[in-house]
Amino acid sequence: MKSVCQTPQASRIFLAVALAAAGGCARKPPADRVRASGQVEATDVRVAGQVAGRVLELRVDEGDRVNAGDVIARLDTADARLALTRANAERA
């Protein structure tokens, strides 16, 4: 007596069902992922100076495009110059 999978017709049906199931699973993208193309733009960026000081001149406006290394503001250096003068005087 032959098992059900050993008959040619049953083997073909089993193979067709298995291929359909595998093909259907392979074509579905994962539910938690979306594939798309586009462009991402930052809306807020935090910037900080290397030293504290009063801003004398702001060289950019809101919405202006800036690159890394661009000077966007000029600080008052009077306090830093005074501290340097005092440090040099104390050292002498």
Biopython code that builds the backbone (N, CA, C, O; Angstrom):
import numpy as np
from Bio.PDB.StructureBuilder import StructureBuilder

atoms = [
    (1, "MET", "N", (0.829, -1.166, 0.000)),
    (1, "MET", "CA", (0.000, 0.000, 0.000)),
    (1, "MET", "C", (0.883, 1.243, 0.000)),
    (1, "MET", "O", (1.813, 1.330, 0.802)),
    (2, "LYS", "N", (0.615, 2.212, -0.884)),
    (2, "LYS", "CA", (1.390, 3.435, -1.002)),
    (2, "LYS", "C", (0.854, 4.484, -0.035)),
    (2, "LYS", "O", (-0.349, 4.558, 0.213)),
    (3, "SER", "N", (1.778, 5.310, 0.519)),
    (3, "SER", "CA", (1.305, 6.428, 1.343)),
    (3, "SER", "C", (0.748, 7.511, 0.420)),
    (3, "SER", "O", (0.955, 7.470, -0.793)),
    (4, "VAL", "N", (0.045, 8.475, 1.002)),
    (4, "VAL", "CA", (-0.625, 9.511, 0.213)),
    (4, "VAL", "C", (0.388, 10.337, -0.564)),
    (4, "VAL", "O", (0.114, 10.719, -1.702)),
    (5, "CYS", "N", (1.558, 10.627, 0.019)),
    (5, "CYS", "CA", (2.556, 11.463, -0.654)),
    (5, "CYS", "C", (3.320, 10.721, -1.731)),
    (5, "CYS", "O", (4.046, 11.348, -2.502)),
    (6, "GLN", "N", (3.182, 9.421, -1.810)),
    (6, "GLN", "CA", (3.910, 8.663, -2.821)),
    (6, "GLN", "C", (3.157, 8.587, -4.137)),
    (6, "GLN", "O", (3.745, 8.176, -5.138)),
    (7, "THR", "N", (1.902, 8.957, -4.184)),
    (7, "THR", "CA", (1.183, 8.958, -5.449)),
    (7, "THR", "C", (1.556, 10.208, -6.215)),
    (7, "THR", "O", (1.720, 11.261, -5.598)),
    (8, "PRO", "N", (1.699, 10.147, -7.531)),
    (8, "PRO", "CA", (2.128, 11.307, -8.316)),
    (8, "PRO", "C", (1.197, 12.512, -8.152)),
    (8, "PRO", "O", (1.670, 13.643, -8.038)),
    (9, "GLN", "N", (-0.088, 12.290, -8.139)),
    (9, "GLN", "CA", (-1.024, 13.407, -8.031)),
    (9, "GLN", "C", (-0.923, 14.071, -6.654)),
    (9, "GLN", "O", (-0.935, 15.300, -6.579)),
    (10, "ALA", "N", (-0.825, 13.316, -5.584)),
    (10, "ALA", "CA", (-0.717, 13.872, -4.238)),
    (10, "ALA", "C", (0.602, 14.628, -4.078)),
    (10, "ALA", "O", (0.644, 15.677, -3.435)),
    (11, "SER", "N", (1.669, 14.101, -4.658)),
    (11, "SER", "CA", (2.966, 14.777, -4.584)),
    (11, "SER", "C", (2.920, 16.119, -5.287)),
    (11, "SER", "O", (3.477, 17.099, -4.792)),
    (12, "ARG", "N", (2.262, 16.176, -6.435)),
    (12, "ARG", "CA", (2.136, 17.449, -7.167)),
    (12, "ARG", "C", (1.305, 18.459, -6.384)),
    (12, "ARG", "O", (1.650, 19.639, -6.319)),
    (13, "ILE", "N", (0.224, 17.997, -5.798)),
    (13, "ILE", "CA", (-0.629, 18.907, -5.008)),
    (13, "ILE", "C", (0.145, 19.419, -3.805)),
    (13, "ILE", "O", (0.116, 20.615, -3.514)),
    (14, "PHE", "N", (0.841, 18.525, -3.098)),
    (14, "PHE", "CA", (1.632, 18.927, -1.943)),
    (14, "PHE", "C", (2.698, 19.950, -2.349)),
    (14, "PHE", "O", (2.887, 20.951, -1.659)),
    (15, "LEU", "N", (3.388, 19.705, -3.454)),
    (15, "LEU", "CA", (4.420, 20.609, -3.943)),
    (15, "LEU", "C", (3.829, 21.957, -4.319)),
    (15, "LEU", "O", (4.418, 22.994, -4.011)),
    (16, "ALA", "N", (2.676, 21.964, -4.980)),
    (16, "ALA", "CA", (2.034, 23.220, -5.376)),
    (16, "ALA", "C", (1.620, 24.034, -4.158)),
    (16, "ALA", "O", (1.816, 25.249, -4.132)),
    (17, "VAL", "N", (1.054, 23.385, -3.157)),
    (17, "VAL", "CA", (0.653, 24.085, -1.928)),
    (17, "VAL", "C", (1.876, 24.627, -1.201)),
    (17, "VAL", "O", (1.851, 25.760, -0.722)),
    (18, "ALA", "N", (2.937, 23.848, -1.109)),
    (18, "ALA", "CA", (4.158, 24.286, -0.431)),
    (18, "ALA", "C", (4.787, 25.480, -1.151)),
    (18, "ALA", "O", (5.222, 26.432, -0.502)),
    (19, "LEU", "N", (4.839, 25.439, -2.480)),
    (19, "LEU", "CA", (5.408, 26.552, -3.247)),
    (19, "LEU", "C", (4.548, 27.804, -3.114)),
    (19, "LEU", "O", (5.076, 28.909, -2.994)),
    (20, "ALA", "N", (3.243, 27.639, -3.136)),
    (20, "ALA", "CA", (2.349, 28.796, -2.997)),
    (20, "ALA", "C", (2.516, 29.436, -1.621)),
    (20, "ALA", "O", (2.549, 30.660, -1.502)),
    (21, "ALA", "N", (2.620, 28.612, -0.591)),
    (21, "ALA", "CA", (2.794, 29.143, 0.759)),
    (21, "ALA", "C", (4.136, 29.853, 0.893)),
    (21, "ALA", "O", (4.213, 30.939, 1.467)),
    (22, "ALA", "N", (5.182, 29.246, 0.370)),
    (22, "ALA", "CA", (6.511, 29.859, 0.453)),
    (22, "ALA", "C", (6.574, 31.133, -0.380)),
    (22, "ALA", "O", (7.161, 32.126, 0.050)),
    (23, "GLY", "N", (5.987, 31.113, -1.547)),
    (23, "GLY", "CA", (5.982, 32.304, -2.404)),
    (23, "GLY", "C", (5.176, 33.434, -1.795)),
    (23, "GLY", "O", (5.570, 34.595, -1.900)),
    (24, "GLY", "N", (4.071, 33.127, -1.169)),
    (24, "GLY", "CA", (3.255, 34.158, -0.525)),
    (24, "GLY", "C", (3.957, 34.791, 0.659)),
    (24, "GLY", "O", (3.834, 35.996, 0.881)),
    (25, "CYS", "N", (4.684, 34.005, 1.414)),
    (25, "CYS", "CA", (5.416, 34.544, 2.565)),
    (25, "CYS", "C", (6.603, 35.380, 2.116)),
    (25, "CYS", "O", (6.926, 36.388, 2.744)),
    (26, "ALA", "N", (7.244, 34.976, 1.049)),
    (26, "ALA", "CA", (8.434, 35.683, 0.578)),
    (26, "ALA", "C", (8.090, 37.040, -0.013)),
    (26, "ALA", "O", (8.934, 37.936, 0.010)),
    (27, "ARG", "N", (6.888, 37.229, -0.541)),
    (27, "ARG", "CA", (6.539, 38.475, -1.210)),
    (27, "ARG", "C", (6.052, 39.556, -0.251)),
    (27, "ARG", "O", (6.057, 40.734, -0.608)),
    (28, "LYS", "N", (5.636, 39.186, 0.947)),
    (28, "LYS", "CA", (5.107, 40.162, 1.895)),
    (28, "LYS", "C", (6.255, 40.855, 2.614)),
    (28, "LYS", "O", (7.129, 40.184, 3.164)),
    (29, "PRO", "N", (6.271, 42.205, 2.620)),
    (29, "PRO", "CA", (7.294, 42.896, 3.400)),
    (29, "PRO", "C", (6.962, 42.783, 4.885)),
    (29, "PRO", "O", (5.795, 42.627, 5.243)),
    (30, "PRO", "N", (7.962, 42.858, 5.749)),
    (30, "PRO", "CA", (7.685, 42.813, 7.181)),
    (30, "PRO", "C", (6.722, 43.938, 7.564)),
    (30, "PRO", "O", (6.814, 45.046, 7.036)),
    (31, "ALA", "N", (5.816, 43.654, 8.465)),
    (31, "ALA", "CA", (4.779, 44.616, 8.835)),
    (31, "ALA", "C", (5.343, 45.830, 9.562)),
    (31, "ALA", "O", (4.733, 46.898, 9.507)),
    (32, "ASP", "N", (6.489, 45.710, 10.243)),
    (32, "ASP", "CA", (7.030, 46.823, 11.010)),
    (32, "ASP", "C", (8.049, 47.658, 10.235)),
    (32, "ASP", "O", (8.722, 48.504, 10.824)),
    (33, "ARG", "N", (8.171, 47.441, 8.953)),
    (33, "ARG", "CA", (9.138, 48.196, 8.146)),
    (33, "ARG", "C", (8.459, 48.774, 6.910)),
    (33, "ARG", "O", (7.519, 48.198, 6.363)),
    (34, "VAL", "N", (8.962, 49.926, 6.491)),
    (34, "VAL", "CA", (8.476, 50.560, 5.271)),
    (34, "VAL", "C", (9.689, 50.908, 4.436)),
    (34, "VAL", "O", (10.662, 51.462, 4.949)),
    (35, "ARG", "N", (9.641, 50.593, 3.170)),
    (35, "ARG", "CA", (10.743, 50.928, 2.278)),
    (35, "ARG", "C", (10.322, 52.146, 1.455)),
    (35, "ARG", "O", (9.307, 52.112, 0.759)),
    (36, "ALA", "N", (11.114, 53.229, 1.539)),
    (36, "ALA", "CA", (10.774, 54.457, 0.836)),
    (36, "ALA", "C", (12.057, 55.231, 0.562)),
    (36, "ALA", "O", (13.105, 54.949, 1.142)),
    (37, "SER", "N", (11.958, 56.192, -0.315)),
    (37, "SER", "CA", (13.091, 57.074, -0.558)),
    (37, "SER", "C", (12.636, 58.499, -0.286)),
    (37, "SER", "O", (11.450, 58.814, -0.390)),
    (38, "GLY", "N", (13.586, 59.353, 0.063)),
    (38, "GLY", "CA", (13.224, 60.732, 0.355)),
    (38, "GLY", "C", (14.410, 61.490, 0.901)),
    (38, "GLY", "O", (15.560, 61.080, 0.741)),
    (39, "GLN", "N", (14.117, 62.599, 1.546)),
    (39, "GLN", "CA", (15.144, 63.458, 2.100)),
    (39, "GLN", "C", (14.748, 63.839, 3.509)),
    (39, "GLN", "O", (13.586, 64.158, 3.763)),
    (40, "VAL", "N", (15.699, 63.811, 4.431)),
    (40, "VAL", "CA", (15.447, 64.171, 5.817)),
    (40, "VAL", "C", (16.120, 65.506, 6.089)),
    (40, "VAL", "O", (17.298, 65.693, 5.785)),
    (41, "GLU", "N", (15.366, 66.425, 6.661)),
    (41, "GLU", "CA", (15.923, 67.729, 7.003)),
    (41, "GLU", "C", (15.751, 67.973, 8.494)),
    (41, "GLU", "O", (14.681, 67.734, 9.052)),
    (42, "ALA", "N", (16.808, 68.449, 9.129)),
    (42, "ALA", "CA", (16.734, 68.776, 10.549)),
    (42, "ALA", "C", (15.960, 70.078, 10.723)),
    (42, "ALA", "O", (16.110, 71.012, 9.935)),
    (43, "THR", "N", (15.139, 70.126, 11.753)),
    (43, "THR", "CA", (14.400, 71.355, 12.015)),
    (43, "THR", "C", (15.018, 72.134, 13.165)),
    (43, "THR", "O", (14.938, 73.362, 13.192)),
    (44, "ASP", "N", (15.625, 71.447, 14.104)),
    (44, "ASP", "CA", (16.284, 72.099, 15.235)),
    (44, "ASP", "C", (17.687, 71.542, 15.386)),
    (44, "ASP", "O", (17.896, 70.330, 15.351)),
    (45, "VAL", "N", (18.637, 72.433, 15.554)),
    (45, "VAL", "CA", (20.017, 72.026, 15.777)),
    (45, "VAL", "C", (20.554, 72.865, 16.915)),
    (45, "VAL", "O", (20.398, 74.086, 16.916)),
    (46, "ARG", "N", (21.177, 72.231, 17.874)),
    (46, "ARG", "CA", (21.771, 72.967, 18.993)),
    (46, "ARG", "C", (23.223, 73.290, 18.648)),
    (46, "ARG", "O", (23.976, 72.427, 18.197)),
    (47, "VAL", "N", (23.594, 74.529, 18.864)),
    (47, "VAL", "CA", (24.977, 74.941, 18.643)),
    (47, "VAL", "C", (25.490, 75.558, 19.936)),
    (47, "VAL", "O", (24.728, 76.137, 20.711)),
    (48, "ALA", "N", (26.790, 75.425, 20.152)),
    (48, "ALA", "CA", (27.399, 75.998, 21.350)),
    (48, "ALA", "C", (28.800, 76.471, 20.996)),
    (48, "ALA", "O", (29.502, 75.858, 20.193)),
    (49, "GLY", "N", (29.180, 77.561, 21.607)),
    (49, "GLY", "CA", (30.521, 78.089, 21.396)),
    (49, "GLY", "C", (31.529, 77.386, 22.286)),
    (49, "GLY", "O", (31.158, 76.723, 23.255)),
    (50, "GLN", "N", (32.788, 77.530, 21.959)),
    (50, "GLN", "CA", (33.833, 76.925, 22.777)),
    (50, "GLN", "C", (34.071, 77.741, 24.042)),
    (50, "GLN", "O", (34.597, 77.220, 25.025)),
    (51, "VAL", "N", (33.689, 79.015, 24.026)),
    (51, "VAL", "CA", (33.799, 79.897, 25.197)),
    (51, "VAL", "C", (32.486, 80.658, 25.351)),
    (51, "VAL", "O", (31.735, 80.840, 24.393)),
    (52, "ALA", "N", (32.234, 81.091, 26.568)),
    (52, "ALA", "CA", (31.027, 81.878, 26.828)),
    (52, "ALA", "C", (31.306, 83.339, 26.473)),
    (52, "ALA", "O", (32.453, 83.781, 26.537)),
    (53, "GLY", "N", (30.296, 84.070, 26.111)),
    (53, "GLY", "CA", (30.461, 85.490, 25.800)),
    (53, "GLY", "C", (29.188, 86.089, 25.260)),
    (53, "GLY", "O", (28.232, 85.384, 24.938)),
    (54, "ARG", "N", (29.191, 87.414, 25.166)),
    (54, "ARG", "CA", (28.037, 88.129, 24.635)),
    (54, "ARG", "C", (28.134, 88.159, 23.113)),
    (54, "ARG", "O", (29.201, 88.427, 22.560)),
    (55, "VAL", "N", (27.036, 87.887, 22.446)),
    (55, "VAL", "CA", (27.013, 87.875, 20.986)),
    (55, "VAL", "C", (26.994, 89.308, 20.487)),
    (55, "VAL", "O", (26.089, 90.074, 20.819)),
    (56, "LEU", "N", (27.999, 89.675, 19.684)),
    (56, "LEU", "CA", (28.056, 90.998, 19.083)),
    (56, "LEU", "C", (27.400, 91.031, 17.709)),
    (56, "LEU", "O", (26.764, 92.013, 17.327)),
    (57, "GLU", "N", (27.569, 89.951, 16.986)),
    (57, "GLU", "CA", (27.062, 89.919, 15.610)),
    (57, "GLU", "C", (26.567, 88.513, 15.305)),
    (57, "GLU", "O", (27.263, 87.532, 15.567)),
    (58, "LEU", "N", (25.378, 88.422, 14.755)),
    (58, "LEU", "CA", (24.822, 87.151, 14.305)),
    (58, "LEU", "C", (24.861, 87.185, 12.790)),
    (58, "LEU", "O", (24.218, 88.032, 12.171)),
    (59, "ARG", "N", (25.610, 86.274, 12.187)),
    (59, "ARG", "CA", (25.857, 86.320, 10.747)),
    (59, "ARG", "C", (24.896, 85.487, 9.905)),
    (59, "ARG", "O", (25.045, 85.436, 8.684)),
    (60, "VAL", "N", (23.928, 84.843, 10.519)),
    (60, "VAL", "CA", (22.950, 84.044, 9.788)),
    (60, "VAL", "C", (21.552, 84.370, 10.305)),
    (60, "VAL", "O", (21.380, 84.846, 11.427)),
    (61, "ASP", "N", (20.585, 84.108, 9.482)),
    (61, "ASP", "CA", (19.181, 84.255, 9.874)),
    (61, "ASP", "C", (18.563, 82.877, 10.024)),
    (61, "ASP", "O", (19.097, 81.887, 9.524)),
    (62, "GLU", "N", (17.437, 82.822, 10.714)),
    (62, "GLU", "CA", (16.734, 81.560, 10.863)),
    (62, "GLU", "C", (16.369, 81.026, 9.489)),
    (62, "GLU", "O", (15.847, 81.755, 8.645)),
    (63, "GLY", "N", (16.647, 79.748, 9.271)),
    (63, "GLY", "CA", (16.349, 79.109, 7.996)),
    (63, "GLY", "C", (17.511, 79.109, 7.025)),
    (63, "GLY", "O", (17.462, 78.410, 6.013)),
    (64, "ASP", "N", (18.578, 79.892, 7.312)),
    (64, "ASP", "CA", (19.749, 79.888, 6.435)),
    (64, "ASP", "C", (20.447, 78.537, 6.489)),
    (64, "ASP", "O", (20.474, 77.880, 7.530)),
    (65, "ARG", "N", (21.001, 78.136, 5.375)),
    (65, "ARG", "CA", (21.773, 76.897, 5.314)),
    (65, "ARG", "C", (23.205, 77.211, 5.758)),
    (65, "ARG", "O", (23.816, 78.168, 5.282)),
    (66, "VAL", "N", (23.726, 76.399, 6.667)),
    (66, "VAL", "CA", (25.107, 76.554, 7.127)),
    (66, "VAL", "C", (25.814, 75.215, 7.014)),
    (66, "VAL", "O", (25.181, 74.159, 7.017)),
    (67, "ASN", "N", (27.109, 75.273, 6.915)),
    (67, "ASN", "CA", (27.937, 74.076, 6.835)),
    (67, "ASN", "C", (28.825, 73.993, 8.063)),
    (67, "ASN", "O", (29.040, 74.995, 8.746)),
    (68, "ALA", "N", (29.333, 72.824, 8.342)),
    (68, "ALA", "CA", (30.252, 72.646, 9.463)),
    (68, "ALA", "C", (31.445, 73.582, 9.281)),
    (68, "ALA", "O", (32.030, 73.654, 8.200)),
    (69, "GLY", "N", (31.793, 74.286, 10.330)),
    (69, "GLY", "CA", (32.932, 75.197, 10.288)),
    (69, "GLY", "C", (32.576, 76.631, 9.925)),
    (69, "GLY", "O", (33.426, 77.514, 10.042)),
    (70, "ASP", "N", (31.343, 76.893, 9.486)),
    (70, "ASP", "CA", (30.927, 78.260, 9.156)),
    (70, "ASP", "C", (30.870, 79.102, 10.434)),
    (70, "ASP", "O", (30.459, 78.617, 11.488)),
    (71, "VAL", "N", (31.281, 80.352, 10.330)),
    (71, "VAL", "CA", (31.153, 81.286, 11.447)),
    (71, "VAL", "C", (29.723, 81.815, 11.420)),
    (71, "VAL", "O", (29.296, 82.433, 10.445)),
    (72, "ILE", "N", (28.990, 81.565, 12.501)),
    (72, "ILE", "CA", (27.594, 82.005, 12.526)),
    (72, "ILE", "C", (27.379, 83.165, 13.485)),
    (72, "ILE", "O", (26.342, 83.825, 13.436)),
    (73, "ALA", "N", (28.353, 83.420, 14.361)),
    (73, "ALA", "CA", (28.222, 84.542, 15.294)),
    (73, "ALA", "C", (29.612, 85.026, 15.686)),
    (73, "ALA", "O", (30.592, 84.286, 15.612)),
    (74, "ARG", "N", (29.670, 86.292, 16.106)),
    (74, "ARG", "CA", (30.917, 86.880, 16.608)),
    (74, "ARG", "C", (30.678, 87.293, 18.046)),
    (74, "ARG", "O", (29.719, 88.003, 18.347)),
    (75, "LEU", "N", (31.567, 86.838, 18.946)),
    (75, "LEU", "CA", (31.412, 87.107, 20.373)),
    (75, "LEU", "C", (32.270, 88.276, 20.810)),
    (75, "LEU", "O", (33.293, 88.576, 20.195)),
    (76, "ASP", "N", (31.842, 88.938, 21.883)),
    (76, "ASP", "CA", (32.616, 90.002, 22.518)),
    (76, "ASP", "C", (33.777, 89.346, 23.254)),
    (76, "ASP", "O", (33.556, 88.516, 24.135)),
    (77, "THR", "N", (34.999, 89.700, 22.911)),
    (77, "THR", "CA", (36.183, 89.073, 23.515)),
    (77, "THR", "C", (36.822, 89.938, 24.593)),
    (77, "THR", "O", (37.914, 89.615, 25.061)),
    (78, "ALA", "N", (36.174, 91.031, 25.003)),
    (78, "ALA", "CA", (36.759, 91.939, 25.998)),
    (78, "ALA", "C", (37.061, 91.209, 27.306)),
    (78, "ALA", "O", (38.137, 91.397, 27.872)),
    (79, "ASP", "N", (36.133, 90.379, 27.801)),
    (79, "ASP", "CA", (36.374, 89.655, 29.051)),
    (79, "ASP", "C", (37.541, 88.684, 28.913)),
    (79, "ASP", "O", (38.351, 88.561, 29.832)),
    (80, "ALA", "N", (37.638, 88.011, 27.809)),
    (80, "ALA", "CA", (38.732, 87.073, 27.599)),
    (80, "ALA", "C", (40.066, 87.803, 27.514)),
    (80, "ALA", "O", (41.069, 87.331, 28.050)),
    (81, "ARG", "N", (40.082, 88.956, 26.841)),
    (81, "ARG", "CA", (41.337, 89.729, 26.751)),
    (81, "ARG", "C", (41.753, 90.247, 28.120)),
    (81, "ARG", "O", (42.941, 90.253, 28.443)),
    (82, "LEU", "N", (40.789, 90.680, 28.929)),
    (82, "LEU", "CA", (41.083, 91.164, 30.274)),
    (82, "LEU", "C", (41.641, 90.033, 31.143)),
    (82, "LEU", "O", (42.610, 90.233, 31.876)),
    (83, "ALA", "N", (41.039, 88.864, 31.063)),
    (83, "ALA", "CA", (41.532, 87.716, 31.835)),
    (83, "ALA", "C", (42.945, 87.334, 31.399)),
    (83, "ALA", "O", (43.775, 86.981, 32.237)),
    (84, "LEU", "N", (43.222, 87.399, 30.116)),
    (84, "LEU", "CA", (44.557, 87.092, 29.619)),
    (84, "LEU", "C", (45.568, 88.118, 30.119)),
    (84, "LEU", "O", (46.679, 87.753, 30.502)),
    (85, "THR", "N", (45.199, 89.387, 30.121)),
    (85, "THR", "CA", (46.090, 90.443, 30.608)),
    (85, "THR", "C", (46.395, 90.238, 32.092)),
    (85, "THR", "O", (47.541, 90.377, 32.519)),
    (86, "ARG", "N", (45.355, 89.904, 32.883)),
    (86, "ARG", "CA", (45.559, 89.654, 34.322)),
    (86, "ARG", "C", (46.468, 88.447, 34.542)),
    (86, "ARG", "O", (47.360, 88.489, 35.390)),
    (87, "ALA", "N", (46.251, 87.383, 33.793)),
    (87, "ALA", "CA", (47.066, 86.179, 33.948)),
    (87, "ALA", "C", (48.515, 86.469, 33.605)),
    (87, "ALA", "O", (49.417, 85.992, 34.293)),
    (88, "ASN", "N", (48.755, 87.242, 32.558)),
    (88, "ASN", "CA", (50.137, 87.591, 32.189)),
    (88, "ASN", "C", (50.779, 88.479, 33.240)),
    (88, "ASN", "O", (51.973, 88.350, 33.511)),
    (89, "ALA", "N", (50.000, 89.388, 33.842)),
    (89, "ALA", "CA", (50.537, 90.279, 34.874)),
    (89, "ALA", "C", (50.905, 89.490, 36.135)),
    (89, "ALA", "O", (51.924, 89.766, 36.768)),
    (90, "GLU", "N", (50.074, 88.511, 36.493)),
    (90, "GLU", "CA", (50.354, 87.704, 37.680)),
    (90, "GLU", "C", (51.575, 86.809, 37.473)),
    (90, "GLU", "O", (52.301, 86.503, 38.419)),
    (91, "ARG", "N", (51.787, 86.404, 36.252)),
    (91, "ARG", "CA", (52.913, 85.530, 35.938)),
    (91, "ARG", "C", (54.232, 86.305, 35.959)),
    (91, "ARG", "O", (55.275, 85.714, 36.238)),
    (92, "ALA", "N", (54.218, 87.584, 35.677)),
    (92, "ALA", "CA", (55.444, 88.381, 35.574)),
    (92, "ALA", "C", (55.995, 88.799, 36.906)),
    (92, "ALA", "O", (57.023, 89.473, 36.965)),
]
sb = StructureBuilder()
sb.init_structure("model")
sb.init_model(0)
sb.init_chain("A")
sb.init_seg("    ")
for serial, (resi, resn, name, xyz) in enumerate(atoms, 1):
    if name == "N":
        sb.init_residue(resn, " ", resi, " ")
    sb.init_atom(name, np.array(xyz, "f"), 0.0, 1.0, " ", f" {name:<3s}", serial, name[0])
structure = sb.get_structure()
